Amino acid sequence: MKKLLLLIFTVSILSCNSQGKRAVLGESDFQKEMNTKFKDASRSPLTKKGLKNFKGLDFFPIDKKYTVNAELVKTPDAPIFDFPTTTDRVAMYKKYGILSFSIDGKDFKLAIYQDVNPKPEYANHLFLPFLDNTNGKTSYKGGRFIDIYTTDIREDGTVEVDFNKAYNPYCTYSDRYSCPITPSDNYLNTEIKAGVMAYKEPK
C-alpha cells in the first residue's frame, strides 16, 4: 500500500511539473530556436524590461513560396570595403556573390557578403541583408538578415534562401548593439511577408 501511495505521489508531482513548464512557441524549428534564445537571459538581446515582458516573437505565417532556389554567381575579385553600422564601428566585408531568384514570377537579385576577419565559429558564415516593402510597417524599418553558409552551396552553384528565417538585427531590441546597415541596393520591390515581424518595445 505504501509503495502504491508513493507511486501515485510521484506521478502527480511529475504531472504538475510538466504542466508548469510552458512549451516554446513557434511553428518551425527556426521560430522555436529564436524564442528559446530570446527568453534566455544569458543570450537574449532584449533589455531587462523587454526580457521581463517577453512572451514570444511575432512571426509572419510560414509560406513556402518564400523558400526559393537561388542561383549564386560568385564575385571573387570584389574589393574589401567598409560596411557602415548603426554606431561608429566599421565592419570589413567583401561581396561574396550575387543571388538571383524569383518570387511570384518576378525576378530579383541580392548581394551576399562575407566578413573579412570572422571569428573561427563564423568562418563559413555568409551575410544576406535585405530591404522590402514591409519595412516600417509590419517588419523592422531597417531591413532584416538571413544566415547562409558556404557549406549550403550546392555543386551546381545554387543555394536555398529561406525568407521564413529572416530575423531582425539585434539593435532592434537594444541600443547596446552595433548592427550593419542594409545597403539600399539590396532592396526587393515586393512585400516579403515571412520571417520575424516588427518588434514593439514594452511600455
N, C-alpha and C positions, 0 to 999 in steps of 0.2 A: 504493500500500500504506500509506504514511504517513497519507494522508487517511482511509483506511478505519479504521486504528487510532485516529486522533483522534476519528472519529465514534463508534466503539464506546465509547471512554473517556468522551466527553461524555454519551452516553445513559446509561451506568452511573452517572455522578455524579448526573444529574438523577433517576434512579430511586431512588437511595439517599436523596436529599434529600426526595423525596415520601413515602417510607416513614417517614422520621424525623419528619415532621410529623404530630401527632395530629389527627384530624378532630374538629371541635367537636361535642360531644354534644348531642342534642336531637331530638325528633320533629317539631318545628314551628319556624317562623322565630322565634317568641317565645322558645322554650326555647334555641335556638342563640344568640340575641342576649343572653339573660341569662347564659349560660355564658361567652360571649365577654367580656362586661363584667366578670364576676366574676374571671376569670383575668388580667385586665389590671391590673397594679399601679397604673397611673395613674388608674383609675376604680373599682376594686373597693372595696366597703365592708368587706371582710374584714380581720381583723387580720393582722399579718405571719405569725403561726403558722398562721392559717386559710388564708391565701393559699398558703403553702408546701405545705400538705397538700391543697389544693383539687383535686378530680378532676371535679367537676360537681355541680350542684344536684340534689336529689331532687324529682321531679315526680309528681303523680298521673297515671295514664294519661289521655290526651286522650279526652274524652267529649263528643259533640256535643249531648247533652241539656243541658249546662251553657252552651251558647251560646244565649242567649234574646233574643227580641224584646220589649223593654220599652217601655211607654207612659210618656212623660215629661210630668208636669204641672209647669210652672214656678211658682216662688214669688217673683215679682219684688219683693214687699213684705216679704220676710223680713228681720229685723233682722241687723245685723252683730254677731257675738259672739266672745268669747274661746274659742278652741279649745284645750283643755288638751293638753299634750305630756308626754313622759317626763322632761323636765327643767323648769327654772324658766322656760324660754322660753314665751311665749304667742303663738300664731298667730291672726291675724284672718281669720275665714272668714264666709261668708254661705251660707245654704241656697239652692242654685240651683233645686232642684226635688225631686219625688218620683217614683221609678221604680216601676212596677207590672208584674209579670211572673209567669209560672207555671213550676214545675218539677215533673214527675211528677204533674200535675193539681192541685197545691197553689198557692194564690195567695200572693204575697209583695210586700212594699214595702220600698224602701230610700231613704233621703235621700241626695242627691248634693250636694256642696259646691264652692264656688269661692273661691279665695284673693282677698282684697280688694285686696292690693297685690302682684300677681305680678311676677316678673321678665319682661322682654319675651318671652323664649322660652317662657314658660308662660301667655301671655295667653289662649289658647284651651283651657287645661287645666281639667278638672273632676276632682274628687277623690271617689272612691267607696270608703269603708272599710266592712268588714262583719265580723260575727262569725257563727260557725255551730257545729254540734255536733262538728266535728272538732278544734276549738281545744283545745290542751293535750294532745292525743292524737297525731294524725297531722299536724296543722298547728300553726303558731305560736299560743301561748295568747292573745296579744293581738289576734288578728284579722289580716286581710290587706287589701290595697288593690288597686284596679283603676283604670287610667288610661282616661278617656274625654275626648273633645274636643268642643267646641261644634260643630265642623265635622262631627262624626259624626251629629248630629241631623238626621233626615230631615224633609221638608216636612210629613209627616203627624203629626209630633210623636213618632215612635218612634225608638228607638236600640238598636243591638245591644250587649248586655252579655255578654262572653265570660269566664266564670269560669275557663276554662283559662289565662287570662292573669293570674290573681290572683298577687300577689307579697307577700313579707314586707317590713315596714318595715325600714329599714337598722339600727335599734337592735337588731334580732335578731342581727346579726352583729358589732356592736361598740358599746361604751358611749360612743364618741366622737360618736355621732349623737343628735339630738333628734327624736323622731317624734310626730306627732299620735296621740292616744289615741282608738281607735274608740268612738263613742258607743254606749251599751247599747241605744238604740232601733234601731240598725242590726243587730239580731240576727235571723238566719234560723234558725227552729226545724227544721232539717234538716241533713244532712251534705252539705257541698259538697266532694265528692271530686274536686277539679280545681285546677289551678294548682300553685304551689310548695308543697312539704311542709315540715315542721318541719326546722330546721337543727340539726345536732349539732356542737357545738364540739369540734375535735380535742383530744385529751389529750396 
